[in-house]
Amino acid sequence: MKKANILQEADLSYSMRRSLALLYALCSVACFILASMTGSLAGAWSGGLCLVGVLVLTGYTTIEGLKSLAGAIKGTKCGKEN
């Protein structure tokens, strides 16, 4: 059985949230590096906004994972009886 990688869901389909979180994480690092090299406050703000995007996207993924875990423990799926 093939195991899912970091950009895939448990059913091996690719997750747009995880892909965007990775992209925003890379962009935030680039923005912070450029801001430190040029002394630009706009680069620091854009890097901070990218970090907020990463936290929101990964937080949503974590919440969805916790919902499926709780449903598996209870014997239900997303609040509905099997």
C-alpha positions in Angstrom: 0.0 0.0 0.0 1.3 3.4 -1.0 1.7 5.9 1.8 0.6 9.5 1.4 3.3 12.2 1.3 3.1 15.7 2.8 1.1 17.1 0.0 -1.5 14.4 -0.1 -4.6 13.5 1.9 -5.1 10.1 3.5 -6.9 8.9 0.3 -3.8 9.8 -1.8 -5.5 12.8 -3.5 -3.4 16.0 -3.6 -4.4 18.7 -1.1 -4.6 22.2 -2.4 -4.5 23.6 1.2 -1.2 21.8 1.9 0.2 22.8 -1.5 -0.7 26.5 -0.9 0.7 26.4 2.7 4.0 25.1 1.3 4.0 27.8 -1.4 3.2 30.6 1.2 5.9 29.3 3.6 8.5 29.5 0.8 7.3 33.0 -0.2 7.4 34.2 3.4 11.0 33.2 3.8 11.9 34.9 0.5 10.0 38.1 1.6 11.8 38.2 4.9 15.2 37.6 3.3 14.5 40.4 0.7 13.3 42.7 3.5 16.4 42.2 5.6 18.7 42.7 2.6 16.9 46.0 1.5 15.6 47.2 4.8 12.1 47.4 3.3 9.2 47.4 5.7 6.8 46.4 2.9 8.8 43.1 2.5 8.4 42.4 6.2 4.7 43.0 6.0 4.2 40.8 3.0 6.3 38.1 4.7 4.1 38.4 7.8 0.9 38.1 5.7 2.3 35.0 4.1 3.0 33.5 7.5 -0.6 34.2 8.5 -1.8 32.4 5.4 0.3 29.4 6.3 -1.1 29.3 9.8 -4.7 29.5 8.6 -4.2 26.8 5.9 -2.4 24.4 8.2 -4.8 25.1 11.0 -7.7 24.2 8.8 -6.0 21.0 7.7 -5.4 20.1 11.3 -9.0 20.8 12.3 -10.2 18.5 9.4 -7.8 15.8 10.6 -9.1 16.1 14.2 -12.7 15.9 13.0 -12.0 12.7 11.1 -10.1 11.2 14.1 -13.0 12.1 16.5 -15.5 10.6 14.0 -13.5 7.4 13.8 -13.3 7.1 17.6 -17.1 7.6 17.9 -17.9 5.4 15.0 -19.4 8.2 12.9 -18.2 10.2 10.0 -18.5 14.0 10.2 -21.3 13.8 12.8 -23.4 11.4 10.8 -24.2 7.8 11.8 -22.7 5.0 9.6 
